Amino acid sequence: MKEEPKDRERESREALERVARDSETLGSSSLSRMGERMRDHFSAKDAIGDAEHGGTDPIELWGRRIGRSLSLVGVVLLSLWLAHQLGFL
């Protein structure tokens, strides 16, 4: 059976797409995705459009941003305190 040129071309494209997807470096792609998720979390992009009728109160948005930033500061301070208590610092 002889394959049609369109079938061979389609198979070739699929193979190239698989190679490109599989050869993507794991570290850079997961690191960039994690960085984007962290940026979106701390800028409260998940809160945009949560309110009724798709609007978001700017005060609530800034409150989430400030709260999330303070929680990060708290985690860092508690980690440093724990490290000091355990004698690592």
N, C-alpha and C positions, 0 to 999 in steps of 0.2 A: 504494500500500500504506500502510495506516495502522498506525503503531506502537502497540503496547500500552502503557498507562501504566507498567507494571512495567519494560518495556524502557527507556523514556525515563528513568525514575527511576534505574535502574541505570547508564545512560550518564552521567547528570548526576552521580551520586556518583563515578563513576570519573574524570570530568573534574575535579571539585573536588579529589579526592585527588591527581591529577597536578599541578594548580596548586599545591596546598599543598606537595607534595614538591619541585617545581621552583623554587618561590619561596623556599625555605628559604635563608637567607643562608649563603653558602659559608664565610665567615670564622668565624662563631660556631659553626657545626656542626662543622667540621673542627677548630677550636681546642678545643672542648669534648671531642670524641672523643680528641684527642691528649692533653689533660690527664688524662682518665680513664685512658687507657692508661698514661701515665707514673705516675700515682698507683698503679695496680694493679701495675705493674712494681716500683716501689720498696717497696711494702708486701708484696711476694712473694706476691701472690694466685695466681700461676701455680704456686707450689710446694705449695699446699694440696691435699692428697689425692694427691700424687705417690708417696708411699711405699706399701709393700705394705699391702694390705687397706684402702686409702683413708685411713690415718692419716698424720699429719705430725709429725715430731719437732720440738718447739718450739725446740730448740737449732739444728737445721738451718734452721728458718724465720728465726730471728734472725741466724744466720750469713749467710744470703742477703741479708737487709735491710742488715746492716752492710757486707757486701762491695759491694753495689750503691751504697750511699751513699758509701763510700770511693772507688769508681771514678768517681763523679760529681765528687767533690772533686779527684781526680787529673786529670781532663779539664779542669776549670776552671783548676787551677794550671798545667798544661802549656800551655794556651791563653794564659794571661797571660804566661808565660815566653817563648813564641814571639812574642807581640805586642811584648814588651820587646826581644827580640833583633832584631826587624825595625824597631824604632824607632817603633812606633805609640803606645807609652806613654811 
